[in-house]
Amino acid sequence: MNIETLSKRRNELLKTLPNNSIVVLFSGREKFKTADELYTFSPNRNFFYFTNIEQSDVAMILIKENDKTSEFLFIEKNDPIKSRWIGEKIKPEEAQKISGIKNIRFLDTFNDFLNQQIQKNENIYFDLERQSWNKGKSEAEEFALELKNKFPHVKINNIYNNISQLRMIKDEEEIKNIKKAISITKLGIENMIKNAKPNMMEYELEAYFDFSLISNGIREKAFHTITASGKNATVLHYSQNNCKAEDKTLVLLDLGAAYNHYSADISRTFPVNGKFTQRQKDVYNAVLKAQKEVEKNAKPGVTLIELNEIAKKVLSKECKSLGLIEKDDELIKYYFHGVSHHLGLDTHDVGDRSLPLQKGMVITNEPGLYIEEEGIGIRIEDDLLITENGCEVLSKEIIKEVSDIENFMEN
């Protein structure tokens, strides 16, 4: 990401704030997996969006005071002993070159600097994120509470929604990153399908995807790969990948590469033996019909909620023809998730399902049917870029028609 783009983003964020405001963003902390082993670090996406810095324990402060703005980045000092064990931390000149922020300071001055600024600026903004039920307090939330106790007069605000409004619209560089992630995902899917055979373990198939990514220079996946065969495919977020893909079953893939932290999110379903049964084909084409109808209607002004209703209408009609349901309200037994979400730096990216789509947004299109009693789970997912009058299917080169899948597996 070039520094002009990063600077523009920071300026656009500050424009949304009143005078005498301070924005504080953190890159995040490393987390322990067990004993002295750490998880692979991945930066807070909102911090990365404004800095392009991937290192832990970095903080950014933006200030808007009397219509003038200033930017500061706080990094750790290099410790000669630590450096021999885990490598060097980012240096001031590197941080400046990557982020475009000229004022680089060391982290041990962060608290004193912020305390001084609070005397002049009463509005403090933190990225308080979307907190889910299974997450503890974020670094930002902990720090905000500590600050409020220390300075009761300070107004603590959440800047998450301001950032979301910017991140929902993708610029050209972001779209290039997503396209690159999709192109590598395509190679991985093809490698899985061409090597599939009955009685393979699901994790063996997953290994073909991982190899394709790594051999093409991609070391980050957008999320944990779902390789679900037979009845496992009726579990929406099945993740074990430890069963045998038995003959005559379908395999549902939900996966994606990440490029510069931008995600691809693709689902494909194929017969492990290379041929769909008639029933599998009928269910598959029902899902495909719904997907094509959503694609036709994905355009500026439409909401994700409305797109889901379009998918449900098609799926209800198809499920009646398949003998699965008699009434529309019975569809929930076989289709129980939304058809779309925003895509970007997060796989389930920032965005409000009730907001009308705009040009530059990237969303998924992923209807499915999950028939547990028949051991059939099918999801077909593509990534769409919203254009001026409709959408562009960014993943259109990844095979999905029944005949194309069968021909690919045969040849």
SEDO-348988 format. One record per residue (C-alpha): y, x, z; residue in three letters; residue number from 1. Coordinates in steps of 0.05 Angstrom, whole numbers, plus 5000, padded with zeros to 4 digits. Each point is the difference from the previous one (the first is absolute). Layout:
<pts>
py, px, pz, resn, resi
Y, X, Z, ALA, NUM
...
</pts>
This chain:
<pts>
py, px, pz, resn, resi
5000, 5000, 5000, MET, 1
5066, 5032, 4980, ASN, 2
5054, 5010, 5053, ILE, 3
5051, 4956, 4962, GLU, 4
4953, 4941, 5008, THR, 5
4990, 5014, 5074, LEU, 6
5075, 5006, 5012, SER, 7
5012, 4935, 4963, LYS, 8
4948, 4965, 5044, ARG, 9
5032, 5025, 5064, ARG, 10
5069, 4978, 4976, ASN, 11
4973, 4931, 4981, GLU, 12
4970, 4992, 5069, LEU, 13
5066, 5019, 5035, LEU, 14
5037, 4949, 4956, LYS, 15
4960, 4945, 5034, THR, 16
5026, 5020, 5069, LEU, 17
5066, 4989, 5037, PRO, 18
5046, 5058, 5020, ASN, 19
4982, 5040, 5062, ASN, 20
4926, 4998, 4986, SER, 21
4945, 5052, 5009, ILE, 22
4932, 4998, 4965, VAL, 23
4942, 5038, 5032, VAL, 24
4935, 5009, 4962, LEU, 25
4939, 5041, 5019, PHE, 26
4946, 5030, 4955, SER, 27
4947, 4986, 5053, GLY, 28
4954, 5039, 5046, ARG, 29
4933, 5030, 4987, GLU, 30
4943, 4960, 5033, LYS, 31
4938, 5027, 5033, PHE, 32
4933, 4976, 4972, LYS, 33
4957, 5030, 5055, THR, 34
5004, 5060, 5046, ALA, 35
5045, 5050, 4964, ASP, 36
4989, 4971, 4930, GLU, 37
5059, 4965, 4966, LEU, 38
5001, 4946, 4948, TYR, 39
5030, 5021, 4933, THR, 40
5074, 4987, 5008, PHE, 41
5035, 4950, 4956, SER, 42
5075, 4989, 5007, PRO, 43
5034, 4936, 5020, ASN, 44
5013, 4967, 4932, ARG, 45
5071, 4979, 5015, ASN, 46
5019, 5070, 5022, PHE, 47
4966, 5030, 4938, PHE, 48
5037, 4950, 4955, TYR, 49
5067, 5031, 5020, PHE, 50
4980, 5074, 5008, THR, 51
4937, 5017, 4960, ASN, 52
4978, 5041, 5060, ILE, 53
4926, 4995, 5019, GLU, 54
4999, 5040, 5065, GLN, 55
4991, 4972, 5070, SER, 56
5053, 5004, 5055, ASP, 57
5061, 4996, 4956, VAL, 58
5059, 4953, 5014, ALA, 59
5058, 4976, 4958, MET, 60
5067, 4974, 5024, ILE, 61
5048, 4963, 4954, LEU, 62
5070, 4983, 5025, ILE, 63
5052, 4952, 4974, LYS, 64
5065, 5010, 5037, GLU, 65
5068, 4975, 4976, ASN, 66
4972, 4990, 4929, ASP, 67
4977, 5072, 4998, LYS, 68
4927, 5019, 4998, THR, 69
4961, 5061, 5023, SER, 70
4927, 5020, 4999, GLU, 71
4959, 5045, 5046, PHE, 72
4928, 5023, 4999, LEU, 73
4966, 5028, 5062, PHE, 74
4939, 5045, 4992, ILE, 75
4955, 5040, 5046, GLU, 76
5012, 5075, 5009, LYS, 77
4944, 5044, 4975, ASN, 78
4957, 5029, 5056, ASP, 79
4969, 5067, 4980, PRO, 80
4936, 4987, 5040, ILE, 81
4991, 4928, 4976, LYS, 82
5014, 5022, 4929, SER, 83
4939, 5046, 5001, ARG, 84
4956, 4942, 5021, TRP, 85
5026, 4940, 4960, ILE, 86
5050, 5029, 4951, GLY, 87
5076, 5001, 4997, GLU, 88
5044, 4939, 5009, LYS, 89
5051, 4982, 4948, ILE, 90
5060, 5048, 4999, LYS, 91
5073, 4978, 4999, PRO, 92
5011, 5021, 4927, GLU, 93
4936, 4964, 4979, GLU, 94
5020, 4936, 5036, ALA, 95
5068, 5002, 4967, GLN, 96
4970, 5011, 4931, LYS, 97
4949, 4945, 5007, ILE, 98
5044, 4947, 5031, SER, 99
5069, 5016, 4974, GLY, 100
5026, 4996, 5072, ILE, 101
5047, 5059, 5013, LYS, 102
5005, 4996, 5076, ASN, 103
4934, 5027, 5026, ILE, 104
4992, 5010, 5075, ARG, 105
4943, 5015, 5047, PHE, 106
4964, 4946, 5038, LEU, 107
5018, 5028, 5068, ASP, 108
5073, 4981, 4987, THR, 109
4983, 4928, 4980, PHE, 110
5010, 4964, 5066, ASN, 111
5066, 5034, 5017, ASP, 112
5027, 4986, 4930, PHE, 113
4980, 4927, 5002, LEU, 114
5029, 4991, 5070, ASN, 115
5067, 5026, 4974, GLN, 116
5000, 4953, 4941, GLN, 117
4984, 4940, 5044, ILE, 118
5066, 5010, 5035, GLN, 119
5036, 4984, 4934, LYS, 120
4951, 4953, 4965, ASN, 121
4973, 4939, 5036, GLU, 122
4950, 4973, 4949, ASN, 123
4934, 5039, 4999, ILE, 124
4948, 4982, 4947, TYR, 125
4926, 5018, 5006, PHE, 126
4942, 4985, 4954, ASP, 127
4960, 4955, 5045, LEU, 128
4951, 4984, 4944, GLU, 129
4950, 4943, 4996, ARG, 130
4959, 5005, 5063, GLN, 131
4929, 4973, 4993, SER, 132
4955, 4976, 5057, TRP, 133
4960, 5064, 5003, ASN, 134
5057, 5050, 5000, LYS, 135
5035, 5030, 5060, GLY, 136
5074, 5013, 5004, LYS, 137
5026, 5044, 4944, SER, 138
5040, 5064, 5013, GLU, 139
5063, 4963, 4980, ALA, 140
4987, 4942, 5047, GLU, 141
4985, 5047, 5059, GLU, 142
5063, 5040, 4986, PHE, 143
5043, 4937, 4992, ALA, 144
4977, 4973, 5068, LEU, 145
5014, 5067, 5033, GLU, 146
5069, 5001, 4969, LEU, 147
5016, 4929, 5022, LYS, 148
4983, 5017, 5071, ASN, 149
5044, 5062, 4997, LYS, 150
5059, 4966, 4964, PHE, 151
4999, 4925, 5018, PRO, 152
5064, 4987, 4960, HIS, 153
4968, 5022, 4934, VAL, 154
4978, 4947, 4950, LYS, 155
4930, 5016, 4976, ILE, 156
4986, 4970, 4931, ASN, 157
4940, 4998, 4953, ASN, 158
5014, 5029, 4931, ILE, 159
4931, 4983, 4973, TYR, 160
5023, 4940, 4959, ASN, 161
5059, 5039, 4969, ASN, 162
4951, 5053, 4977, ILE, 163
4951, 4949, 4975, SER, 164
5053, 4970, 4954, GLN, 165
5009, 5068, 4967, LEU, 166
4926, 5017, 4996, ARG, 167
4980, 4934, 4968, MET, 168
5035, 5020, 4935, ILE, 169
4967, 5061, 4969, LYS, 170
5040, 5051, 4960, ASP, 171
4973, 5038, 4939, GLU, 172
4972, 5058, 5041, GLU, 173
4962, 4952, 5046, GLU, 174
4971, 4962, 4941, ILE, 175
4977, 5067, 4969, LYS, 176
4965, 5018, 5065, ASN, 177
4964, 4933, 5003, ILE, 178
4979, 5006, 4927, LYS, 179
4973, 5069, 5013, LYS, 180
4961, 4974, 5061, ALA, 181
4971, 4944, 4956, ILE, 182
4980, 5048, 4944, SER, 183
4960, 5043, 5049, ILE, 184
4970, 4938, 5031, THR, 185
4977, 4979, 4930, LYS, 186
4962, 5066, 4992, LEU, 187
4967, 4990, 5068, GLY, 188
4978, 4929, 4985, ILE, 189
4971, 5021, 4933, GLU, 190
4962, 5057, 5034, ASN, 191
4971, 4951, 5050, MET, 192
4979, 4948, 4949, ILE, 193
4969, 5049, 4951, LYS, 194
4958, 5032, 5055, ASN, 195
4979, 4935, 5033, ALA, 196
4926, 4981, 5002, LYS, 197
4958, 4952, 5042, PRO, 198
4982, 5022, 5071, ASN, 199
5057, 5051, 5006, MET, 200
5034, 5002, 5067, MET, 201
5070, 4973, 5001, GLU, 202
5026, 5065, 5028, TYR, 203
4969, 5037, 4941, GLU, 204
5043, 4958, 4953, LEU, 205
5060, 5014, 5044, GLU, 206
4988, 5075, 4993, ALA, 207
5009, 4995, 4924, TYR, 208
5069, 4970, 5013, PHE, 209
5019, 5054, 5050, ASP, 210
4977, 5055, 4953, PHE, 211
5042, 4972, 4943, SER, 212
5062, 5000, 5043, LEU, 213
4991, 5069, 5029, ILE, 214
4981, 5031, 4933, SER, 215
5065, 4971, 4971, ASN, 216
5043, 5030, 5055, GLY, 217
5005, 4938, 5044, ILE, 218
4981, 5009, 5073, ARG, 219
5028, 4935, 5028, GLU, 220
4970, 4931, 4992, LYS, 221
5044, 4939, 5007, ALA, 222
4951, 4970, 5051, PHE, 223
4927, 5004, 5019, HIS, 224
4957, 4984, 4939, THR, 225
4961, 4935, 5000, ILE, 226
4934, 5006, 4964, THR, 227
4965, 4934, 5016, ALA, 228
4935, 4978, 4968, SER, 229
4967, 4932, 5002, GLY, 230
5017, 4959, 5062, LYS, 231
5044, 5056, 5027, ASN, 232
5050, 4982, 4946, ALA, 233
5013, 4933, 5035, THR, 234
5031, 5038, 5059, VAL, 235
5073, 5011, 4980, LEU, 236
5012, 5068, 5032, HIS, 237
4928, 5026, 5002, TYR, 238
5004, 5074, 5014, SER, 239
4932, 5027, 5021, GLN, 240
4977, 5016, 4929, ASN, 241
4931, 5016, 5028, ASN, 242
4953, 4950, 4966, CYS, 243
4956, 5004, 4938, LYS, 244
5027, 4968, 4937, ALA, 245
4938, 4962, 4981, GLU, 246
4980, 4981, 4929, ASP, 247
5035, 4938, 4971, LYS, 248
5056, 5002, 5051, THR, 249
5074, 5008, 4987, LEU, 250
5042, 5056, 5029, VAL, 251
5072, 4985, 5020, LEU, 252
5047, 5059, 5000, LEU, 253
5068, 4998, 5035, ASP, 254
5032, 5068, 4997, LEU, 255
5059, 5043, 4979, GLY, 256
5026, 5070, 4994, ALA, 257
5068, 5019, 5030, ALA, 258
5048, 5045, 4962, TYR, 259
5059, 5028, 5039, ASN, 260
4980, 4947, 5051, HIS, 261
5008, 4943, 4950, TYR, 262
4939, 4955, 4997, SER, 263
4957, 4970, 4947, ALA, 264
4961, 4939, 5023, ASP, 265
4945, 4978, 4951, ILE, 266
4938, 4955, 5007, SER, 267
4944, 4996, 4950, ARG, 268
4931, 4967, 5005, THR, 269
4940, 5021, 4958, PHE, 270
4924, 4990, 4997, PRO, 271
4965, 5061, 5027, VAL, 272
4945, 4995, 4946, ASN, 273
5051, 4992, 4943, GLY, 274
4989, 4926, 4985, LYS, 275
5031, 4938, 5032, PHE, 276
4954, 4941, 5012, THR, 277
5026, 4935, 4971, GLN, 278
5021, 4976, 5070, ARG, 279
5036, 5065, 5015, GLN, 280
5035, 4996, 4933, LYS, 281
5022, 4928, 5012, ASP, 282
5029, 5017, 5069, VAL, 283
5032, 5064, 4973, TYR, 284
5035, 4963, 4943, ASN, 285
5025, 4948, 5048, ALA, 286
5035, 5054, 5040, VAL, 287
5025, 5033, 4936, LEU, 288
5030, 4934, 4977, LYS, 289
5039, 4994, 5064, ALA, 290
5024, 5072, 4994, GLN, 291
5025, 4990, 4930, LYS, 292
5038, 4937, 5021, GLU, 293
5034, 5037, 5056, VAL, 294
5019, 5056, 4952, GLU, 295
5030, 4950, 4953, LYS, 296
5044, 4972, 5055, ASN, 297
5021, 5065, 5035, ALA, 298
5074, 5007, 4984, LYS, 299
5068, 5002, 5034, PRO, 300
5016, 4939, 5042, GLY, 301
4928, 4984, 5019, VAL, 302
4974, 5014, 5070, THR, 303
4933, 5029, 5021, LEU, 304
4986, 4935, 5036, ILE, 305
5009, 4962, 4935, GLU, 306
4955, 5050, 4963, LEU, 307
4946, 4988, 5052, ASN, 308
5005, 4924, 4989, GLU, 309
4990, 5012, 4925, ILE, 310
4938, 5042, 5014, ALA, 311
4973, 4947, 5048, LYS, 312
5010, 4944, 4949, LYS, 313
4959, 5038, 4947, VAL, 314
4946, 5021, 5050, LEU, 315
4993, 4929, 5027, SER, 316
4987, 4973, 4931, LYS, 317
4951, 5056, 4984, GLU, 318
4963, 4992, 5066, CYS, 319
4990, 4927, 4985, LYS, 320
4970, 5018, 4932, SER, 321
4955, 5052, 5035, LEU, 322
4974, 4947, 5047, GLY, 323
5029, 5034, 5061, LEU, 324
5050, 4948, 5024, ILE, 325
5018, 4927, 4989, GLU, 326
5071, 4999, 5030, LYS, 327
5058, 5050, 4996, ASP, 328
5004, 5011, 5075, ASP, 329
4929, 5028, 4999, GLU, 330
5023, 5061, 4960, LEU, 331
5016, 5038, 5064, ILE, 332
4925, 5011, 5009, LYS, 333
4998, 5044, 4938, TYR, 334
5072, 5025, 4993, TYR, 335
5037, 5016, 5064, PHE, 336
5053, 5053, 4987, HIS, 337
5065, 5006, 4962, GLY, 338
5001, 5018, 4927, VAL, 339
5054, 5052, 5005, SER, 340
5039, 5050, 5042, HIS, 341
5053, 5052, 4986, HIS, 342
4978, 5070, 4982, LEU, 343
5033, 5067, 5008, GLY, 344
5002, 5054, 5053, LEU, 345
4956, 4954, 5041, ASP, 346
4941, 4964, 4968, THR, 347
5022, 4937, 5035, HIS, 348
5072, 5018, 4987, ASP, 349
5064, 4973, 5031, VAL, 350
5022, 4932, 4974, GLY, 351
5006, 4927, 5018, ASP, 352
4950, 4952, 4967, ARG, 353
5053, 4945, 5001, SER, 354
5052, 5040, 4961, LEU, 355
5006, 4988, 4924, PRO, 356
4974, 5058, 4959, LEU, 357
5050, 5046, 4967, GLN, 358
4998, 5050, 4943, LYS, 359
4974, 5067, 5025, GLY, 360
4952, 4972, 5053, MET, 361
4928, 5021, 4996, VAL, 362
4947, 4951, 5024, ILE, 363
4925, 4991, 4998, THR, 364
4962, 4943, 4966, ASN, 365
4933, 4992, 5035, GLU, 366
4965, 4932, 5000, PRO, 367
4927, 4998, 5022, GLY, 368
4941, 4956, 5017, LEU, 369
4952, 5015, 5057, TYR, 370
4935, 4960, 4999, ILE, 371
4962, 5025, 5061, GLU, 372
4940, 4955, 4990, GLU, 373
4989, 5029, 4930, GLU, 374
5016, 5072, 5018, GLY, 375
5057, 5001, 4949, ILE, 376
5069, 5028, 5015, GLY, 377
5048, 5011, 4942, ILE, 378
5072, 5025, 5001, ARG, 379
5040, 5023, 4940, ILE, 380
5065, 5036, 5017, GLU, 381
5054, 5029, 4957, ASP, 382
5069, 5029, 5016, ASP, 383
5060, 4966, 4968, LEU, 384
5071, 5024, 4988, LEU, 385
5050, 4943, 4999, ILE, 386
5043, 5005, 4938, THR, 387
5062, 4962, 4976, GLU, 388
4960, 4940, 4973, ASN, 389
4930, 5009, 5025, GLY, 390
4955, 5057, 5021, CYS, 391
4966, 5063, 4975, GLU, 392
4928, 5011, 5020, VAL, 393
5001, 5073, 5022, LEU, 394
4924, 5003, 5005, SER, 395
4984, 4965, 4934, LYS, 396
4959, 5060, 4975, GLU, 397
4947, 4990, 5054, ILE, 398
4943, 4959, 4972, ILE, 399
4989, 4930, 5027, LYS, 400
4972, 4954, 4946, GLU, 401
4926, 4985, 5009, VAL, 402
4982, 5027, 4930, SER, 403
5042, 5063, 5010, ASP, 404
4966, 5015, 5066, ILE, 405
4930, 4989, 4972, GLU, 406
5015, 5042, 4937, ASN, 407
5030, 5056, 5042, PHE, 408
4938, 5002, 5045, MET, 409
4952, 4997, 4941, GLU, 410
5035, 5057, 4962, ASN, 411
</pts>
